Amino acid sequence: MKLIIKKDQDSAFFGGMNFLVKARVELTNEEQELVKKYKVENQILLETTSIFGPIKWTIRDLTSGLSKTGKNVAEVLQYEEIIKQSCEQFKILLEIMKNFGGEETYEF
């Protein structure tokens, strides 16, 4: 899985700057097959409330692409961190699907 993040800026209507972040996840063929096999496109990876309001992202959202305009660089960086957290959850889910089945032994 690759997370591609693009950042840009432009002038705001009444002066100042707007900061834009776009993010999209690219899956390997194997990862795409796992998502298809387990039908998890609508699986929620992150559900939280932040300064951006409520966030509820699915696998489809990450693979289709997300974008957000912020008033300052700090907002954009916070949004980027939330995206990375979602990708970490996605990677864990992919590993579980990849290795699902069989037997596991735990020692305590």
Backbone as JSON Lines, residues from 0, in Angstrom:
{"i":0,"aa":"M","n":[0.85,-1.17,0.0],"ca":[0.0,0.0,0.0],"c":[0.89,1.22,0.0]}
{"i":1,"aa":"K","n":[0.52,2.18,-0.84],"ca":[1.23,3.46,-0.88],"c":[0.24,4.57,-0.56]}
{"i":2,"aa":"L","n":[0.65,5.48,0.3],"ca":[-0.12,6.68,0.58],"c":[0.54,7.82,-0.17]}
{"i":3,"aa":"I","n":[-0.2,8.45,-1.05],"ca":[0.31,9.57,-1.83],"c":[-0.37,10.84,-1.32]}
{"i":4,"aa":"I","n":[0.43,11.76,-0.84],"ca":[-0.09,13.03,-0.31],"c":[0.48,14.17,-1.14]}
{"i":5,"aa":"K","n":[-0.42,15.05,-1.59],"ca":[-0.01,16.24,-2.33],"c":[-0.49,17.46,-1.56]}
{"i":6,"aa":"K","n":[0.38,18.44,-1.42],"ca":[0.04,19.68,-0.73],"c":[0.21,20.84,-1.68]}
{"i":7,"aa":"D","n":[-0.66,21.82,-1.55],"ca":[-0.61,22.99,-2.41],"c":[-1.13,24.18,-1.62]}
{"i":8,"aa":"Q","n":[-0.98,25.36,-2.18],"ca":[-1.51,26.56,-1.55],"c":[-1.93,27.53,-2.64]}
{"i":9,"aa":"D","n":[-2.87,28.39,-2.28],"ca":[-3.28,29.45,-3.19],"c":[-3.79,30.63,-2.37]}
{"i":10,"aa":"S","n":[-4.03,31.72,-3.03],"ca":[-4.49,32.93,-2.35],"c":[-5.96,32.79,-1.99]}
{"i":11,"aa":"A","n":[-6.3,33.22,-0.79],"ca":[-7.69,33.22,-0.35],"c":[-8.41,34.41,-0.96]}
{"i":12,"aa":"F","n":[-9.72,34.36,-0.99],"ca":[-10.53,35.4,-1.62],"c":[-10.3,36.78,-1.0]}
{"i":13,"aa":"F","n":[-10.25,36.86,0.3],"ca":[-10.06,38.13,1.0],"c":[-8.63,38.3,1.51]}
{"i":14,"aa":"G","n":[-7.66,37.84,0.78],"ca":[-6.27,37.91,1.22],"c":[-5.91,36.67,2.0]}
{"i":15,"aa":"G","n":[-4.66,36.56,2.37],"ca":[-4.22,35.38,3.09],"c":[-4.0,34.21,2.14]}
{"i":16,"aa":"M","n":[-3.89,33.04,2.74],"ca":[-3.61,31.84,1.96],"c":[-4.56,30.72,2.34]}
{"i":17,"aa":"N","n":[-4.85,29.86,1.4],"ca":[-5.53,28.6,1.63],"c":[-4.51,27.49,1.39]}
{"i":18,"aa":"F","n":[-4.58,26.47,2.22],"ca":[-3.65,25.35,2.1],"c":[-4.46,24.1,1.8]}
{"i":19,"aa":"L","n":[-4.04,23.35,0.8],"ca":[-4.78,22.18,0.35],"c":[-3.94,20.94,0.51]}
{"i":20,"aa":"V","n":[-4.57,19.89,0.99],"ca":[-3.92,18.59,1.06],"c":[-4.84,17.58,0.38]}
{"i":21,"aa":"K","n":[-4.26,16.78,-0.5],"ca":[-4.97,15.69,-1.17],"c":[-4.23,14.4,-0.86]}
{"i":22,"aa":"A","n":[-4.99,13.36,-0.6],"ca":[-4.37,12.07,-0.28],"c":[-5.14,10.95,-0.96]}
{"i":23,"aa":"R","n":[-4.39,9.95,-1.37],"ca":[-5.0,8.77,-2.0],"c":[-4.1,7.58,-1.72]}
{"i":24,"aa":"V","n":[-4.74,6.44,-1.51],"ca":[-4.01,5.2,-1.26],"c":[-4.03,4.36,-2.53]}
{"i":25,"aa":"E","n":[-2.86,3.88,-2.9],"ca":[-2.74,2.95,-4.02],"c":[-2.45,1.57,-3.43]}
{"i":26,"aa":"L","n":[-3.2,0.59,-3.88],"ca":[-3.04,-0.78,-3.4],"c":[-2.28,-1.62,-4.42]}
{"i":27,"aa":"T","n":[-1.55,-2.6,-3.91],"ca":[-0.93,-3.58,-4.79],"c":[-2.05,-4.47,-5.34]}
{"i":28,"aa":"N","n":[-1.75,-5.26,-6.33],"ca":[-2.75,-6.2,-6.87],"c":[-3.23,-7.16,-5.78]}
{"i":29,"aa":"E","n":[-2.29,-7.65,-4.95],"ca":[-2.64,-8.58,-3.88],"c":[-3.6,-7.91,-2.88]}
{"i":30,"aa":"E","n":[-3.32,-6.66,-2.53],"ca":[-4.18,-5.94,-1.59],"c":[-5.55,-5.68,-2.19]}
{"i":31,"aa":"Q","n":[-5.6,-5.34,-3.47],"ca":[-6.89,-5.14,-4.15],"c":[-7.71,-6.42,-4.12]}
{"i":32,"aa":"E","n":[-7.06,-7.55,-4.34],"ca":[-7.76,-8.83,-4.31],"c":[-8.31,-9.16,-2.92]}
{"i":33,"aa":"L","n":[-7.55,-8.82,-1.87],"ca":[-8.03,-9.04,-0.5],"c":[-9.26,-8.19,-0.21]}
{"i":34,"aa":"V","n":[-9.22,-6.93,-0.62],"ca":[-10.36,-6.03,-0.4],"c":[-11.58,-6.58,-1.13]}
{"i":35,"aa":"K","n":[-11.38,-7.06,-2.35],"ca":[-12.48,-7.62,-3.14],"c":[-12.99,-8.93,-2.53]}
{"i":36,"aa":"K","n":[-12.07,-9.81,-2.15],"ca":[-12.43,-11.12,-1.6],"c":[-13.25,-10.98,-0.33]}
{"i":37,"aa":"Y","n":[-12.83,-10.1,0.57],"ca":[-13.51,-9.95,1.85],"c":[-14.6,-8.87,1.83]}
{"i":38,"aa":"K","n":[-14.78,-8.23,0.68],"ca":[-15.84,-7.23,0.49],"c":[-15.83,-6.17,1.6]}
{"i":39,"aa":"V","n":[-14.69,-5.53,1.73],"ca":[-14.52,-4.55,2.82],"c":[-14.4,-3.11,2.32]}
{"i":40,"aa":"E","n":[-14.84,-2.84,1.11],"ca":[-14.74,-1.48,0.58],"c":[-15.4,-0.45,1.49]}
{"i":41,"aa":"N","n":[-16.49,-0.83,2.15],"ca":[-17.22,0.1,3.01],"c":[-16.85,-0.03,4.48]}
{"i":42,"aa":"Q","n":[-15.79,-0.78,4.77],"ca":[-15.31,-0.93,6.14],"c":[-14.83,0.42,6.65]}
{"i":43,"aa":"I","n":[-15.33,0.84,7.81],"ca":[-14.91,2.1,8.41],"c":[-13.54,1.9,9.05]}
{"i":44,"aa":"L","n":[-12.6,2.74,8.65],"ca":[-11.25,2.68,9.19],"c":[-11.04,3.68,10.32]}
{"i":45,"aa":"L","n":[-11.74,4.8,10.24],"ca":[-11.58,5.84,11.25],"c":[-12.89,6.57,11.41]}
{"i":46,"aa":"E","n":[-13.29,6.71,12.65],"ca":[-14.49,7.48,12.97],"c":[-14.15,8.33,14.18]}
{"i":47,"aa":"T","n":[-14.08,9.64,13.99],"ca":[-13.67,10.54,15.05],"c":[-14.23,11.93,14.8]}
{"i":48,"aa":"T","n":[-14.09,12.76,15.79],"ca":[-14.43,14.18,15.64],"c":[-13.14,14.96,15.86]}
{"i":49,"aa":"S","n":[-12.88,15.88,14.96],"ca":[-11.67,16.68,15.05],"c":[-12.02,18.14,14.78]}
{"i":50,"aa":"I","n":[-11.01,18.97,14.63],"ca":[-11.28,20.37,14.31],"c":[-11.93,20.5,12.93]}
{"i":51,"aa":"F","n":[-11.91,19.43,12.17],"ca":[-12.52,19.41,10.85],"c":[-13.96,18.91,10.89]}
{"i":52,"aa":"G","n":[-14.45,18.65,12.09],"ca":[-15.79,18.1,12.24],"c":[-15.72,16.59,12.31]}
{"i":53,"aa":"P","n":[-16.88,15.95,12.17],"ca":[-16.87,14.48,12.23],"c":[-16.18,13.89,11.0]}
{"i":54,"aa":"I","n":[-15.38,12.86,11.25],"ca":[-14.68,12.15,10.17],"c":[-15.08,10.68,10.27]}
{"i":55,"aa":"K","n":[-15.49,10.13,9.15],"ca":[-15.86,8.72,9.07],"c":[-15.39,8.21,7.71]}
{"i":56,"aa":"W","n":[-14.18,7.64,7.69],"ca":[-13.57,7.22,6.44],"c":[-13.63,5.72,6.28]}
{"i":57,"aa":"T","n":[-13.9,5.32,5.05],"ca":[-13.91,3.91,4.68],"c":[-12.7,3.61,3.78]}
{"i":58,"aa":"I","n":[-12.52,2.35,3.5],"ca":[-11.46,1.95,2.57],"c":[-11.69,2.6,1.21]}
{"i":59,"aa":"R","n":[-12.93,2.64,0.78],"ca":[-13.25,3.28,-0.5],"c":[-12.84,4.75,-0.49]}
{"i":60,"aa":"D","n":[-13.06,5.45,0.62],"ca":[-12.66,6.86,0.7],"c":[-11.16,7.02,0.49]}
{"i":61,"aa":"L","n":[-10.37,6.17,1.14],"ca":[-8.92,6.27,1.01],"c":[-8.44,5.94,-0.39]}
{"i":62,"aa":"T","n":[-9.05,4.94,-1.01],"ca":[-8.59,4.55,-2.35],"c":[-9.13,5.49,-3.43]}
{"i":63,"aa":"S","n":[-10.24,6.15,-3.16],"ca":[-10.79,7.13,-4.12],"c":[-10.09,8.48,-4.0]}
{"i":64,"aa":"G","n":[-9.67,8.8,-2.81],"ca":[-8.97,10.06,-2.58],"c":[-9.73,10.98,-1.64]}
{"i":65,"aa":"L","n":[-8.99,11.7,-0.84],"ca":[-9.54,12.65,0.12],"c":[-8.88,14.0,-0.12]}
{"i":66,"aa":"S","n":[-9.58,15.07,0.18],"ca":[-8.96,16.39,0.09],"c":[-9.55,17.32,1.14]}
{"i":67,"aa":"K","n":[-8.75,18.27,1.55],"ca":[-9.18,19.22,2.57],"c":[-8.42,20.51,2.38]}
{"i":68,"aa":"T","n":[-9.14,21.62,2.52],"ca":[-8.52,22.93,2.5],"c":[-8.46,23.44,3.93]}
{"i":69,"aa":"G","n":[-7.3,23.94,4.31],"ca":[-7.12,24.48,5.65],"c":[-6.73,25.94,5.6]}
{"i":70,"aa":"K","n":[-6.9,26.6,6.75],"ca":[-6.56,28.01,6.85],"c":[-5.09,28.25,7.13]}
{"i":71,"aa":"N","n":[-4.42,27.19,7.63],"ca":[-3.0,27.33,7.95],"c":[-2.31,25.97,7.82]}
{"i":72,"aa":"V","n":[-1.01,26.01,7.87],"ca":[-0.21,24.8,7.69],"c":[-0.48,23.79,8.81]}
{"i":73,"aa":"A","n":[-0.7,24.28,10.04],"ca":[-0.95,23.38,11.16],"c":[-2.2,22.53,10.93]}
{"i":74,"aa":"E","n":[-3.25,23.11,10.37],"ca":[-4.47,22.35,10.06],"c":[-4.17,21.26,9.04]}
{"i":75,"aa":"V","n":[-3.42,21.61,8.03],"ca":[-3.09,20.64,6.98],"c":[-2.27,19.5,7.57]}
{"i":76,"aa":"L","n":[-1.32,19.8,8.43],"ca":[-0.5,18.76,9.04],"c":[-1.33,17.86,9.95]}
{"i":77,"aa":"Q","n":[-2.29,18.44,10.67],"ca":[-3.16,17.63,11.52],"c":[-4.02,16.69,10.66]}
{"i":78,"aa":"Y","n":[-4.54,17.19,9.56],"ca":[-5.34,16.37,8.64],"c":[-4.49,15.23,8.08]}
{"i":79,"aa":"E","n":[-3.26,15.56,7.73],"ca":[-2.33,14.55,7.21],"c":[-2.09,13.45,8.24]}
{"i":80,"aa":"E","n":[-1.95,13.8,9.5],"ca":[-1.75,12.81,10.56],"c":[-2.96,11.9,10.7]}
{"i":81,"aa":"I","n":[-4.16,12.46,10.58],"ca":[-5.37,11.65,10.66],"c":[-5.42,10.66,9.49]}
{"i":82,"aa":"I","n":[-5.01,11.1,8.34],"ca":[-4.96,10.21,7.16],"c":[-3.97,9.07,7.42]}
{"i":83,"aa":"K","n":[-2.82,9.39,7.97],"ca":[-1.82,8.36,8.26],"c":[-2.34,7.34,9.27]}
{"i":84,"aa":"Q","n":[-3.07,7.82,10.28],"ca":[-3.67,6.9,11.26],"c":[-4.64,5.94,10.58]}
{"i":85,"aa":"S","n":[-5.43,6.45,9.65],"ca":[-6.36,5.61,8.91],"c":[-5.61,4.55,8.11]}
{"i":86,"aa":"C","n":[-4.5,4.93,7.51],"ca":[-3.7,3.99,6.73],"c":[-3.09,2.91,7.63]}
{"i":87,"aa":"E","n":[-2.69,3.28,8.83],"ca":[-2.16,2.29,9.76],"c":[-3.23,1.25,10.1]}
{"i":88,"aa":"Q","n":[-4.46,1.69,10.32],"ca":[-5.56,0.77,10.58],"c":[-5.83,-0.11,9.36]}
{"i":89,"aa":"F","n":[-5.77,0.48,8.19],"ca":[-5.99,-0.26,6.95],"c":[-4.92,-1.34,6.79]}
{"i":90,"aa":"K","n":[-3.67,-1.01,7.06],"ca":[-2.58,-1.97,6.91],"c":[-2.77,-3.15,7.86]}
{"i":91,"aa":"I","n":[-3.21,-2.88,9.09],"ca":[-3.48,-3.95,10.05],"c":[-4.58,-4.87,9.51]}
{"i":92,"aa":"L","n":[-5.64,-4.28,8.99],"ca":[-6.74,-5.06,8.42],"c":[-6.27,-5.91,7.25]}
{"i":93,"aa":"L","n":[-5.44,-5.35,6.39],"ca":[-4.91,-6.11,5.26],"c":[-4.08,-7.31,5.73]}
{"i":94,"aa":"E","n":[-3.27,-7.11,6.76],"ca":[-2.46,-8.21,7.29],"c":[-3.35,-9.31,7.87]}
{"i":95,"aa":"I","n":[-4.4,-8.92,8.58],"ca":[-5.33,-9.9,9.15],"c":[-6.0,-10.7,8.03]}
{"i":96,"aa":"M","n":[-6.47,-10.01,6.99],"ca":[-7.12,-10.71,5.88],"c":[-6.14,-11.63,5.16]}
{"i":97,"aa":"K","n":[-4.92,-11.17,5.0],"ca":[-3.9,-11.95,4.29],"c":[-3.59,-13.26,5.03]}
{"i":98,"aa":"N","n":[-3.58,-13.2,6.34],"ca":[-3.18,-14.35,7.15],"c":[-4.35,-15.06,7.82]}
{"i":99,"aa":"F","n":[-5.56,-14.76,7.38],"ca":[-6.74,-15.32,8.03],"c":[-6.83,-16.81,7.79]}
{"i":100,"aa":"G","n":[-7.22,-17.52,8.83],"ca":[-7.36,-18.97,8.74],"c":[-6.24,-19.66,9.48]}
{"i":101,"aa":"G","n":[-6.38,-20.93,9.65],"ca":[-5.36,-21.7,10.32],"c":[-5.5,-21.62,11.83]}
{"i":102,"aa":"E","n":[-4.42,-21.91,12.5],"ca":[-4.41,-21.98,13.95],"c":[-3.33,-21.09,14.52]}
{"i":103,"aa":"E","n":[-3.64,-20.44,15.63],"ca":[-2.65,-19.61,16.32],"c":[-2.48,-20.13,17.73]}
{"i":104,"aa":"T","n":[-1.26,-20.08,18.24],"ca":[-0.97,-20.53,19.58],"c":[-0.41,-19.36,20.38]}
{"i":105,"aa":"Y","n":[-0.96,-19.18,21.58],"ca":[-0.5,-18.11,22.45],"c":[0.03,-18.73,23.74]}
{"i":106,"aa":"E","n":[1.17,-18.27,24.19],"ca":[1.72,-18.72,25.48],"c":[1.65,-17.56,26.47]}
{"i":107,"aa":"F","n":[1.23,-17.91,27.67],"ca":[1.15,-16.9,28.72],"c":[2.0,-17.32,29.89]}
